[in-house]
Amino acid sequence: MHEYTSAARVWGLSCPGFPEEVSRARRWTRDILRGSPLADDAELIVSELSANAILHTASGSERGTFHLAVAVSAQVVAVSVTDDGGTGTAPKAEHQDQDAEHGRGLGMVSALAHRVVVHQSQAGHTVTAELFTDGHPSGHPC
């Protein structure tokens, strides 16, 4: 690694709260993680968290936005989605019937990720999902 490059690289993207922006967020994540064995899981997680932000928070309002961050190091790929808030409760995984059409997204994210952290602030919620590598660079961007 070059002496001026940090051990982790971080990318950020802000999106208007329109449903079509979910596919943009997914493509953006896939492009960053091209070649990583964690790319598919990260892309699915970003899709689910972005859709949740639009559907369940002020991010889906007329002037709403959601923000993504992808951090990559040799040990972890972390994807975060921050919404505009506007709800009285923080996102949480709910146990739903397997035939339920809604309410299973954060549970699926929790099943894919090694760790999920929800941070609530006055500005909104940030959900971060961490996918751990085997500790060795696996061809993903560093």
Secondary structure by P-SEA (a helix, b strand, c coil): cccccccbbbbbbbbcccccaaaaaaaaaaaaaccccaaaaaaaaaaaaaaaaaccccccccccbbbbbbbbcccbbbbbbbccccccccbbbbbccccccccaaaaaaaaaccbbbbbbcccbbbbbbbbbcccccccccc
